[in-house]
Amino acid sequence: MTAANYDAMSLNELRRYVLTYREDIDAFHKYIDRSKAAGRMIVIDLEDVHWEENITDRILKMTPVEGESEES
């Protein structure tokens, strides 16, 4: 397999790559790092009594609006 240029991929392209080439651990780590940096990772604080509402709000904010581009 040819080495992929993860930095040249958008975050969504990298996600698709990771899902296609699940054995590429370096790509997975790069995806996680970039997702965290982009604020796309959701952390659950089970000590927070409103954790479920907070997660729902974050998911709704991250979900693209119909007609808008998903590419980042």
mmCIF file as gemmi writes it, N, C-alpha and C atoms, coordinates in Angstrom:
data_model
loop_
_atom_site.group_PDB
_atom_site.id
_atom_site.type_symbol
_atom_site.label_atom_id
_atom_site.label_alt_id
_atom_site.label_comp_id
_atom_site.label_asym_id
_atom_site.label_entity_id
_atom_site.label_seq_id
_atom_site.pdbx_PDB_ins_code
_atom_site.Cartn_x
_atom_site.Cartn_y
_atom_site.Cartn_z
_atom_site.occupancy
_atom_site.B_iso_or_equiv
_atom_site.pdbx_formal_charge
_atom_site.auth_seq_id
_atom_site.auth_asym_id
_atom_site.pdbx_PDB_model_num
ATOM 1 N N . MET Axp A 1 ? 0.846 -1.172 0 1 0 ? 1 A 1
ATOM 2 C CA . MET Axp A 1 ? 0 0 0 1 0 ? 1 A 1
ATOM 3 C C . MET Axp A 1 ? 0.893 1.237 0 1 0 ? 1 A 1
ATOM 4 N N . THR Axp A 2 ? 0.523 2.213 -0.779 1 0 ? 2 A 1
ATOM 5 C CA . THR Axp A 2 ? 1.242 3.474 -0.856 1 0 ? 2 A 1
ATOM 6 C C . THR Axp A 2 ? 0.945 4.308 0.382 1 0 ? 2 A 1
ATOM 7 N N . ALA Axp A 3 ? 1.982 4.981 0.885 1 0 ? 3 A 1
ATOM 8 C CA . ALA Axp A 3 ? 1.789 5.823 2.061 1 0 ? 3 A 1
ATOM 9 C C . ALA Axp A 3 ? 0.852 6.979 1.718 1 0 ? 3 A 1
ATOM 10 N N . ALA Axp A 4 ? -0.156 7.163 2.549 1 0 ? 4 A 1
ATOM 11 C CA . ALA Axp A 4 ? -1.132 8.23 2.324 1 0 ? 4 A 1
ATOM 12 C C . ALA Axp A 4 ? -0.626 9.518 2.966 1 0 ? 4 A 1
ATOM 13 N N . ASN Axp A 5 ? -0.985 10.648 2.373 1 0 ? 5 A 1
ATOM 14 C CA . ASN Axp A 5 ? -0.634 11.948 2.925 1 0 ? 5 A 1
ATOM 15 C C . ASN Axp A 5 ? -1.816 12.439 3.757 1 0 ? 5 A 1
ATOM 16 N N . TYR Axp A 6 ? -1.81 12.101 5.042 1 0 ? 6 A 1
ATOM 17 C CA . TYR Axp A 6 ? -2.921 12.436 5.933 1 0 ? 6 A 1
ATOM 18 C C . TYR Axp A 6 ? -3.126 13.941 6.044 1 0 ? 6 A 1
ATOM 19 N N . ASP Axp A 7 ? -2.026 14.699 6.023 1 0 ? 7 A 1
ATOM 20 C CA . ASP Axp A 7 ? -2.124 16.151 6.178 1 0 ? 7 A 1
ATOM 21 C C . ASP Axp A 7 ? -2.816 16.82 4.991 1 0 ? 7 A 1
ATOM 22 N N . ALA Axp A 8 ? -2.778 16.179 3.83 1 0 ? 8 A 1
ATOM 23 C CA . ALA Axp A 8 ? -3.413 16.749 2.644 1 0 ? 8 A 1
ATOM 24 C C . ALA Axp A 8 ? -4.915 16.459 2.613 1 0 ? 8 A 1
ATOM 25 N N . MET Axp A 9 ? -5.375 15.569 3.486 1 0 ? 9 A 1
ATOM 26 C CA . MET Axp A 9 ? -6.791 15.194 3.516 1 0 ? 9 A 1
ATOM 27 C C . MET Axp A 9 ? -7.564 16.117 4.443 1 0 ? 9 A 1
ATOM 28 N N . SER Axp A 10 ? -8.808 16.425 4.072 1 0 ? 10 A 1
ATOM 29 C CA . SER Axp A 10 ? -9.691 17.122 5.013 1 0 ? 10 A 1
ATOM 30 C C . SER Axp A 10 ? -10.011 16.132 6.138 1 0 ? 10 A 1
ATOM 31 N N . LEU Axp A 11 ? -10.558 16.629 7.205 1 0 ? 11 A 1
ATOM 32 C CA . LEU Axp A 11 ? -10.893 15.752 8.327 1 0 ? 11 A 1
ATOM 33 C C . LEU Axp A 11 ? -11.91 14.694 7.906 1 0 ? 11 A 1
ATOM 34 N N . ASN Axp A 12 ? -12.88 15.069 7.086 1 0 ? 12 A 1
ATOM 35 C CA . ASN Axp A 12 ? -13.872 14.093 6.61 1 0 ? 12 A 1
ATOM 36 C C . ASN Axp A 12 ? -13.239 13.066 5.669 1 0 ? 12 A 1
ATOM 37 N N . GLU Axp A 13 ? -12.309 13.5 4.829 1 0 ? 13 A 1
ATOM 38 C CA . GLU Axp A 13 ? -11.598 12.552 3.956 1 0 ? 13 A 1
ATOM 39 C C . GLU Axp A 13 ? -10.768 11.582 4.788 1 0 ? 13 A 1
ATOM 40 N N . LEU Axp A 14 ? -10.112 12.109 5.814 1 0 ? 14 A 1
ATOM 41 C CA . LEU Axp A 14 ? -9.314 11.251 6.69 1 0 ? 14 A 1
ATOM 42 C C . LEU Axp A 14 ? -10.208 10.251 7.418 1 0 ? 14 A 1
ATOM 43 N N . ARG Axp A 15 ? -11.372 10.685 7.834 1 0 ? 15 A 1
ATOM 44 C CA . ARG Axp A 15 ? -12.322 9.776 8.489 1 0 ? 15 A 1
ATOM 45 C C . ARG Axp A 15 ? -12.703 8.63 7.545 1 0 ? 15 A 1
ATOM 46 N N . ARG Axp A 16 ? -13.039 8.987 6.301 1 0 ? 16 A 1
ATOM 47 C CA . ARG Axp A 16 ? -13.391 7.943 5.323 1 0 ? 16 A 1
ATOM 48 C C . ARG Axp A 16 ? -12.22 7.004 5.081 1 0 ? 16 A 1
ATOM 49 N N . TYR Axp A 17 ? -11.001 7.559 5.027 1 0 ? 17 A 1
ATOM 50 C CA . TYR Axp A 17 ? -9.803 6.741 4.834 1 0 ? 17 A 1
ATOM 51 C C . TYR Axp A 17 ? -9.65 5.751 5.988 1 0 ? 17 A 1
ATOM 52 N N . VAL Axp A 18 ? -9.795 6.254 7.223 1 0 ? 18 A 1
ATOM 53 C CA . VAL Axp A 18 ? -9.648 5.396 8.402 1 0 ? 18 A 1
ATOM 54 C C . VAL Axp A 18 ? -10.694 4.285 8.391 1 0 ? 18 A 1
ATOM 55 N N . LEU Axp A 19 ? -11.911 4.602 7.987 1 0 ? 19 A 1
ATOM 56 C CA . LEU Axp A 19 ? -12.958 3.58 7.936 1 0 ? 19 A 1
ATOM 57 C C . LEU Axp A 19 ? -12.689 2.545 6.847 1 0 ? 19 A 1
ATOM 58 N N . THR Axp A 20 ? -12.022 2.958 5.787 1 0 ? 20 A 1
ATOM 59 C CA . THR Axp A 20 ? -11.699 2.034 4.695 1 0 ? 20 A 1
ATOM 60 C C . THR Axp A 20 ? -10.471 1.183 5.018 1 0 ? 20 A 1
ATOM 61 N N . TYR Axp A 21 ? -9.448 1.812 5.606 1 0 ? 21 A 1
ATOM 62 C CA . TYR Axp A 21 ? -8.182 1.136 5.922 1 0 ? 21 A 1
ATOM 63 C C . TYR Axp A 21 ? -8.018 1.053 7.435 1 0 ? 21 A 1
ATOM 64 N N . ARG Axp A 22 ? -8.845 0.235 8.046 1 0 ? 22 A 1
ATOM 65 C CA . ARG Axp A 22 ? -8.896 0.14 9.505 1 0 ? 22 A 1
ATOM 66 C C . ARG Axp A 22 ? -7.595 -0.357 10.125 1 0 ? 22 A 1
ATOM 67 N N . GLU Axp A 23 ? -6.769 -1.009 9.354 1 0 ? 23 A 1
ATOM 68 C CA . GLU Axp A 23 ? -5.491 -1.51 9.879 1 0 ? 23 A 1
ATOM 69 C C . GLU Axp A 23 ? -4.418 -0.418 9.932 1 0 ? 23 A 1
ATOM 70 N N . ASP Axp A 24 ? -4.669 0.74 9.365 1 0 ? 24 A 1
ATOM 71 C CA . ASP Axp A 24 ? -3.704 1.837 9.344 1 0 ? 24 A 1
ATOM 72 C C . ASP Axp A 24 ? -3.799 2.609 10.665 1 0 ? 24 A 1
ATOM 73 N N . ILE Axp A 25 ? -3.043 2.158 11.648 1 0 ? 25 A 1
ATOM 74 C CA . ILE Axp A 25 ? -3.083 2.726 12.995 1 0 ? 25 A 1
ATOM 75 C C . ILE Axp A 25 ? -2.58 4.17 13.003 1 0 ? 25 A 1
ATOM 76 N N . ASP Axp A 26 ? -1.577 4.473 12.182 1 0 ? 26 A 1
ATOM 77 C CA . ASP Axp A 26 ? -1.075 5.852 12.116 1 0 ? 26 A 1
ATOM 78 C C . ASP Axp A 26 ? -2.173 6.806 11.654 1 0 ? 26 A 1
ATOM 79 N N . ALA Axp A 27 ? -2.956 6.388 10.676 1 0 ? 27 A 1
ATOM 80 C CA . ALA Axp A 27 ? -4.057 7.216 10.186 1 0 ? 27 A 1
ATOM 81 C C . ALA Axp A 27 ? -5.099 7.412 11.282 1 0 ? 27 A 1
ATOM 82 N N . PHE Axp A 28 ? -5.385 6.356 12.032 1 0 ? 28 A 1
ATOM 83 C CA . PHE Axp A 28 ? -6.346 6.443 13.127 1 0 ? 28 A 1
ATOM 84 C C . PHE Axp A 28 ? -5.887 7.472 14.174 1 0 ? 28 A 1
ATOM 85 N N . HIS Axp A 29 ? -4.619 7.393 14.559 1 0 ? 29 A 1
ATOM 86 C CA . HIS Axp A 29 ? -4.086 8.333 15.551 1 0 ? 29 A 1
ATOM 87 C C . HIS Axp A 29 ? -4.129 9.765 15.024 1 0 ? 29 A 1
ATOM 88 N N . LYS Axp A 30 ? -3.795 9.952 13.764 1 0 ? 30 A 1
ATOM 89 C CA . LYS Axp A 30 ? -3.838 11.279 13.151 1 0 ? 30 A 1
ATOM 90 C C . LYS Axp A 30 ? -5.28 11.801 13.161 1 0 ? 30 A 1
ATOM 91 N N . TYR Axp A 31 ? -6.243 10.924 12.842 1 0 ? 31 A 1
ATOM 92 C CA . TYR Axp A 31 ? -7.654 11.313 12.843 1 0 ? 31 A 1
ATOM 93 C C . TYR Axp A 31 ? -8.103 11.748 14.239 1 0 ? 31 A 1
ATOM 94 N N . ILE Axp A 32 ? -7.736 10.981 15.256 1 0 ? 32 A 1
ATOM 95 C CA . ILE Axp A 32 ? -8.116 11.317 16.631 1 0 ? 32 A 1
ATOM 96 C C . ILE Axp A 32 ? -7.508 12.651 17.035 1 0 ? 32 A 1
ATOM 97 N N . ASP Axp A 33 ? -6.224 12.848 16.747 1 0 ? 33 A 1
ATOM 98 C CA . ASP Axp A 33 ? -5.559 14.106 17.09 1 0 ? 33 A 1
ATOM 99 C C . ASP Axp A 33 ? -6.226 15.298 16.4 1 0 ? 33 A 1
ATOM 100 N N . ARG Axp A 34 ? -6.508 15.16 15.115 1 0 ? 34 A 1
ATOM 101 C CA . ARG Axp A 34 ? -7.125 16.259 14.379 1 0 ? 34 A 1
ATOM 102 C C . ARG Axp A 34 ? -8.565 16.497 14.823 1 0 ? 34 A 1
ATOM 103 N N . SER Axp A 35 ? -9.282 15.433 15.159 1 0 ? 35 A 1
ATOM 104 C CA . SER Axp A 35 ? -10.661 15.573 15.641 1 0 ? 35 A 1
ATOM 105 C C . SER Axp A 35 ? -10.697 16.325 16.962 1 0 ? 35 A 1
ATOM 106 N N . LYS Axp A 36 ? -9.773 15.993 17.856 1 0 ? 36 A 1
ATOM 107 C CA . LYS Axp A 36 ? -9.691 16.703 19.137 1 0 ? 36 A 1
ATOM 108 C C . LYS Axp A 36 ? -9.385 18.174 18.904 1 0 ? 36 A 1
ATOM 109 N N . ALA Axp A 37 ? -8.411 18.445 18.041 1 0 ? 37 A 1
ATOM 110 C CA . ALA Axp A 37 ? -8.007 19.825 17.762 1 0 ? 37 A 1
ATOM 111 C C . ALA Axp A 37 ? -9.149 20.63 17.137 1 0 ? 37 A 1
ATOM 112 N N . ALA Axp A 38 ? -9.991 19.963 16.346 1 0 ? 38 A 1
ATOM 113 C CA . ALA Axp A 38 ? -11.1 20.636 15.676 1 0 ? 38 A 1
ATOM 114 C C . ALA Axp A 38 ? -12.334 20.742 16.574 1 0 ? 38 A 1
ATOM 115 N N . GLY Axp A 39 ? -12.258 20.172 17.771 1 0 ? 39 A 1
ATOM 116 C CA . GLY Axp A 39 ? -13.395 20.232 18.69 1 0 ? 39 A 1
ATOM 117 C C . GLY Axp A 39 ? -14.507 19.267 18.328 1 0 ? 39 A 1
ATOM 118 N N . ARG Axp A 40 ? -14.176 18.234 17.566 1 0 ? 40 A 1
ATOM 119 C CA . ARG Axp A 40 ? -15.21 17.28 17.145 1 0 ? 40 A 1
ATOM 120 C C . ARG Axp A 40 ? -15.329 16.081 18.063 1 0 ? 40 A 1
ATOM 121 N N . MET Axp A 41 ? -14.513 16.017 19.085 1 0 ? 41 A 1
ATOM 122 C CA . MET Axp A 41 ? -14.603 14.909 20.029 1 0 ? 41 A 1
ATOM 123 C C . MET Axp A 41 ? -15.553 15.325 21.148 1 0 ? 41 A 1
ATOM 124 N N . ILE Axp A 42 ? -16.412 14.431 21.545 1 0 ? 42 A 1
ATOM 125 C CA . ILE Axp A 42 ? -17.363 14.707 22.614 1 0 ? 42 A 1
ATOM 126 C C . ILE Axp A 42 ? -16.935 13.913 23.843 1 0 ? 42 A 1
ATOM 127 N N . VAL Axp A 43 ? -16.817 14.607 24.968 1 0 ? 43 A 1
ATOM 128 C CA . VAL Axp A 43 ? -16.428 13.977 26.227 1 0 ? 43 A 1
ATOM 129 C C . VAL Axp A 43 ? -17.647 13.938 27.133 1 0 ? 43 A 1
ATOM 130 N N . ILE Axp A 44 ? -17.867 12.792 27.734 1 0 ? 44 A 1
ATOM 131 C CA . ILE Axp A 44 ? -19.004 12.622 28.639 1 0 ? 44 A 1
ATOM 132 C C . ILE Axp A 44 ? -18.508 12.703 30.075 1 0 ? 44 A 1
ATOM 133 N N . ASP Axp A 45 ? -19.09 13.597 30.851 1 0 ? 45 A 1
ATOM 134 C CA . ASP Axp A 45 ? -18.814 13.703 32.28 1 0 ? 45 A 1
ATOM 135 C C . ASP Axp A 45 ? -19.997 13.097 33.017 1 0 ? 45 A 1
ATOM 136 N N . LEU Axp A 46 ? -19.837 11.855 33.458 1 0 ? 46 A 1
ATOM 137 C CA . LEU Axp A 46 ? -20.945 11.155 34.108 1 0 ? 46 A 1
ATOM 138 C C . LEU Axp A 46 ? -21.294 11.73 35.473 1 0 ? 46 A 1
ATOM 139 N N . GLU Axp A 47 ? -20.431 12.585 36.012 1 0 ? 47 A 1
ATOM 140 C CA . GLU Axp A 47 ? -20.722 13.257 37.275 1 0 ? 47 A 1
ATOM 141 C C . GLU Axp A 47 ? -21.729 14.398 37.071 1 0 ? 47 A 1
ATOM 142 N N . ASP Axp A 48 ? -21.838 14.883 35.855 1 0 ? 48 A 1
ATOM 143 C CA . ASP Axp A 48 ? -22.76 15.972 35.515 1 0 ? 48 A 1
ATOM 144 C C . ASP Axp A 48 ? -24.157 15.38 35.336 1 0 ? 48 A 1
ATOM 145 N N . VAL Axp A 49 ? -25.103 15.851 36.125 1 0 ? 49 A 1
ATOM 146 C CA . VAL Axp A 49 ? -26.46 15.305 36.055 1 0 ? 49 A 1
ATOM 147 C C . VAL Axp A 49 ? -27.14 15.638 34.724 1 0 ? 49 A 1
ATOM 148 N N . HIS Axp A 50 ? -26.605 16.618 33.988 1 0 ? 50 A 1
ATOM 149 C CA . HIS Axp A 50 ? -27.174 17.011 32.697 1 0 ? 50 A 1
ATOM 150 C C . HIS Axp A 50 ? -26.34 16.497 31.521 1 0 ? 50 A 1
ATOM 151 N N . TRP Axp A 51 ? -25.548 15.441 31.745 1 0 ? 51 A 1
ATOM 152 C CA . TRP Axp A 51 ? -24.641 14.972 30.701 1 0 ? 51 A 1
ATOM 153 C C . TRP Axp A 51 ? -25.377 14.588 29.427 1 0 ? 51 A 1
ATOM 154 N N . GLU Axp A 52 ? -26.537 13.981 29.552 1 0 ? 52 A 1
ATOM 155 C CA . GLU Axp A 52 ? -27.281 13.532 28.377 1 0 ? 52 A 1
ATOM 156 C C . GLU Axp A 52 ? -27.752 14.731 27.54 1 0 ? 52 A 1
ATOM 157 N N . GLU Axp A 53 ? -28.245 15.747 28.192 1 0 ? 53 A 1
ATOM 158 C CA . GLU Axp A 53 ? -28.674 16.959 27.483 1 0 ? 53 A 1
ATOM 159 C C . GLU Axp A 53 ? -27.482 17.644 26.81 1 0 ? 53 A 1
ATOM 160 N N . ASN Axp A 54 ? -26.359 17.694 27.52 1 0 ? 54 A 1
ATOM 161 C CA . ASN Axp A 54 ? -25.163 18.321 26.962 1 0 ? 54 A 1
ATOM 162 C C . ASN Axp A 54 ? -24.672 17.59 25.715 1 0 ? 54 A 1
ATOM 163 N N . ILE Axp A 55 ? -24.703 16.279 25.748 1 0 ? 55 A 1
ATOM 164 C CA . ILE Axp A 55 ? -24.276 15.486 24.591 1 0 ? 55 A 1
ATOM 165 C C . ILE Axp A 55 ? -25.222 15.731 23.416 1 0 ? 55 A 1
ATOM 166 N N . THR Axp A 56 ? -26.509 15.737 23.687 1 0 ? 56 A 1
ATOM 167 C CA . THR Axp A 56 ? -27.496 15.982 22.633 1 0 ? 56 A 1
ATOM 168 C C . THR Axp A 56 ? -27.272 17.345 21.997 1 0 ? 56 A 1
ATOM 169 N N . ASP Axp A 57 ? -27.037 18.359 22.809 1 0 ? 57 A 1
ATOM 170 C CA . ASP Axp A 57 ? -26.774 19.705 22.293 1 0 ? 57 A 1
ATOM 171 C C . ASP Axp A 57 ? -25.527 19.722 21.414 1 0 ? 57 A 1
ATOM 172 N N . ARG Axp A 58 ? -24.452 19.078 21.874 1 0 ? 58 A 1
ATOM 173 C CA . ARG Axp A 58 ? -23.204 19.044 21.085 1 0 ? 58 A 1
ATOM 174 C C . ARG Axp A 58 ? -23.414 18.344 19.756 1 0 ? 58 A 1
ATOM 175 N N . ILE Axp A 59 ? -24.149 17.231 19.765 1 0 ? 59 A 1
ATOM 176 C CA . ILE Axp A 59 ? -24.4 16.488 18.528 1 0 ? 59 A 1
ATOM 177 C C . ILE Axp A 59 ? -25.205 17.347 17.557 1 0 ? 59 A 1
ATOM 178 N N . LEU Axp A 60 ? -26.223 18.025 18.063 1 0 ? 60 A 1
ATOM 179 C CA . LEU Axp A 60 ? -27.031 18.88 17.199 1 0 ? 60 A 1
ATOM 180 C C . LEU Axp A 60 ? -26.196 20.012 16.6 1 0 ? 60 A 1
ATOM 181 N N . LYS Axp A 61 ? -25.288 20.566 17.368 1 0 ? 61 A 1
ATOM 182 C CA . LYS Axp A 61 ? -24.42 21.634 16.869 1 0 ? 61 A 1
ATOM 183 C C . LYS Axp A 61 ? -23.44 21.12 15.825 1 0 ? 61 A 1
ATOM 184 N N . MET Axp A 62 ? -23.043 19.857 15.927 1 0 ? 62 A 1
ATOM 185 C CA . MET Axp A 62 ? -22.068 19.279 14.998 1 0 ? 62 A 1
ATOM 186 C C . MET Axp A 62 ? -22.721 18.76 13.724 1 0 ? 62 A 1
ATOM 187 N N . THR Axp A 63 ? -24.01 18.519 13.746 1 0 ? 63 A 1
ATOM 188 C CA . THR Axp A 63 ? -24.711 17.967 12.599 1 0 ? 63 A 1
ATOM 189 C C . THR Axp A 63 ? -24.883 19.046 11.539 1 0 ? 63 A 1
ATOM 190 N N . PRO Axp A 64 ? -24.421 18.77 10.317 1 0 ? 64 A 1
ATOM 191 C CA . PRO Axp A 64 ? -24.54 19.797 9.267 1 0 ? 64 A 1
ATOM 192 C C . PRO Axp A 64 ? -26.001 20.095 8.928 1 0 ? 64 A 1
ATOM 193 N N . VAL Axp A 65 ? -26.256 21.329 8.625 1 0 ? 65 A 1
ATOM 194 C CA . VAL Axp A 65 ? -27.583 21.763 8.203 1 0 ? 65 A 1
ATOM 195 C C . VAL Axp A 65 ? -27.763 21.351 6.755 1 0 ? 65 A 1
ATOM 196 N N . GLU Axp A 66 ? -28.949 20.881 6.408 1 0 ? 66 A 1
ATOM 197 C CA . GLU Axp A 66 ? -29.219 20.443 5.036 1 0 ? 66 A 1
ATOM 198 C C . GLU Axp A 66 ? -28.865 21.562 4.057 1 0 ? 66 A 1
ATOM 199 N N . GLY Axp A 67 ? -28.106 21.189 3.04 1 0 ? 67 A 1
ATOM 200 C CA . GLY Axp A 67 ? -27.712 22.158 2.011 1 0 ? 67 A 1
ATOM 201 C C . GLY Axp A 67 ? -26.326 22.753 2.247 1 0 ? 67 A 1
ATOM 202 N N . GLU Axp A 68 ? -25.763 22.587 3.457 1 0 ? 68 A 1
ATOM 203 C CA . GLU Axp A 68 ? -24.434 23.086 3.738 1 0 ? 68 A 1
ATOM 204 C C . GLU Axp A 68 ? -23.412 21.998 3.468 1 0 ? 68 A 1
ATOM 205 N N . SER Axp A 69 ? -22.208 22.386 3.129 1 0 ? 69 A 1
ATOM 206 C CA . SER Axp A 69 ? -21.123 21.456 2.84 1 0 ? 69 A 1
ATOM 207 C C . SER Axp A 69 ? -20.621 20.811 4.117 1 0 ? 69 A 1
ATOM 208 N N . GLU Axp A 70 ? -20.282 19.508 4.051 1 0 ? 70 A 1
ATOM 209 C CA . GLU Axp A 70 ? -19.721 18.798 5.2 1 0 ? 70 A 1
ATOM 210 C C . GLU Axp A 70 ? -18.205 18.89 5.204 1 0 ? 70 A 1
ATOM 211 N N . GLU Axp A 71 ? -17.578 19.247 4.113 1 0 ? 71 A 1
ATOM 212 C CA . GLU Axp A 71 ? -16.126 19.268 4.024 1 0 ? 71 A 1
ATOM 213 C C . GLU Axp A 71 ? -15.54 20.32 4.938 1 0 ? 71 A 1
ATOM 214 N N . SER Axp A 72 ? -14.44 19.956 5.591 1 0 ? 72 A 1
ATOM 215 C CA . SER Axp A 72 ? -13.754 20.925 6.434 1 0 ? 72 A 1
ATOM 216 C C . SER Axp A 72 ? -12.321 21.045 6.02 1 0 ? 72 A 1
